[in-house]
């Protein structure tokens, strides 16, 4: 069974996406999450040409 592909607008409405680069540490993520009072962050790698 194939998973349905979701795009940001399909899943996240009226919310700000908080992201970190893939080079961020777990501690950096935890501090950010505590400061922003959020339960998750998007970890993304830069898009290469």
SERO-4910 file (N, C-alpha, C, O; in steps of 0.05 Angstrom, whole numbers):
BEGIN
 pado doro    nc1    nc2    nc3   cac1   cac2   cac3    cc1    cc2    cc3    oc1    oc2    oc3
  Unk    A     17    -23      0      0      0      0     18     25      0     35     28     18
  Unk    A     15     42    -19     31     66    -21     20     88     -3     -4     91      1
  Unk    A     39    103      9     32    125     26     24    149      9     37    154    -11
  Unk    A      4    164     17     -3    188      3     17    210     10     24    214     33
  Unk    A     25    224    -10     44    246     -7     29    271      3      9    278     -9
  Unk    A     39    283     24     27    308     34     46    331     30     70    328     34
  Unk    A     35    354     23     50    378     21     44    396     46     23    392     59
  Unk    A     61    414     53     57    431     76     29    442     78     16    439     99
  Unk    A     18    454     57     -9    466     60    -30    445     67    -51    451     78
  Unk    A    -25    419     59    -44    398     65    -45    391     95    -65    382    105
  Unk    A    -22    395    108    -19    385    136    -18    408    156    -30    405    178
  Unk    A     -5    429    149     -1    451    168    -16    476    159    -10    487    138
  Unk    A    -36    483    175    -51    507    168    -50    526    192    -52    517    215
  Unk    A    -47    551    187    -47    572    208    -25    566    230    -30    572    253
  Unk    A     -3    554    221     19    549    239     45    558    227     48    558    202
  Unk    A     64    565    243     91    572    234    109    547    235    110    534    255
  Unk    A    123    542    213    141    519    212    167    527    224    180    546    214
  Unk    A    176    513    244    202    518    256    221    497    246    216    473    248
  Unk    A    244    505    236    263    485    225    291    490    235    298    512    244
  Unk    A    307    470    233    336    470    239    351    456    217    340    439    203
  Unk    A    376    464    213    392    450    193    399    422    203    399    418    228
  Unk    A    406    404    185    413    377    194    438    376    210    444    356    223
  Unk    A    454    397    210    478    399    226    473    406    256    491    405    272
  Unk    A    448    413    262    441    421    290    443    397    308    438    374    300
  Unk    A    450    402    333    452    381    353    425    376    366    407    393    363
  Unk    A    423    354    380    398    348    394    394    369    416    371    378    421
  Unk    A    416    378    428    414    399    449    403    425    437    385    437    449
  Unk    A    413    433    414    403    457    401    373    454    395    358    473    399
  Unk    A    365    431    386    336    427    381    320    428    406    298    440    407
  Unk    A    330    416    428    316    416    453    313    444    464    292    452    474
  Unk    A    334    460    462    333    488    472    313    504    456    297    518    467
  Unk    A    314    501    430    295    516    412    266    508    419    249    525    421
  Unk    A    262    482    422    235    472    428    225    483    455    201    489    458
  Unk    A    243    484    474    236    495    500    229    525    499    209    534    509
  Unk    A    246    540    485    242    568    482    216    575    467    202    593    475
  Unk    A    210    560    446    186    565    430    161    551    441    139    555    432
  Unk    A    165    534    462    144    518    473    129    501    451    105    502    449
  Unk    A    145    487    436    135    470    415    144    441    419    162    436    435
  Unk    A    131    422    406    137    394    410    152    381    387    159    358    389
  Unk    A    156    396    366    171    385    343    183    406    326    174    429    326
  Unk    A    204    399    311    217    417    292    223    401    267    226    376    267
  Unk    A    224    415    245    231    403    219    261    405    216    272    426    218
  Unk    A    274    382    211    302    381    206    306    378    176    297    358    165
  Unk    A    321    397    164    323    396    135    352    400    126    367    415    138
  Unk    A    359    387    105    385    390     92    382    411     70    361    414     59
  Unk    A    404    426     65    402    446     43    398    432     17    407    410     12
  Unk    A    384    445     -1    379    435    -28    403    441    -45    411    464    -48
  Unk    A    415    421    -56    439    424    -72    431    428   -102    411    416   -111
  Unk    A    447    443   -117    440    448   -145    442    423   -161    437    423   -186
***
